[in-house]
Amino acid sequence: MKSLRIVVVDDALFMRTLIKRMLQEVGHELVGEAIKNVQMM
């Protein structure tokens, strides 16, 4: 599977942490995280 570069956006710290771990375990690159979609932009 091709590795993707991903930004995780969620208002809950627990969910961001869980999602980041799951994505990293399957080999994707996390390039950032944000609490709200405005912070991401």
Long-range contacts (C-beta under 8 A, 24 or more apart in sequence): 1-26, 1-27, 3-27, 3-28, 3-29, 4-28, 4-29, 5-29, 5-30, 5-31, 6-30, 6-31, 7-31, 7-32, 7-33, 7-34, 7-40, 8-32, 8-33, 8-34, 9-33, 9-34, 9-35, 9-36, 9-37, 9-39, 9-40, 10-35, 11-35, 11-36
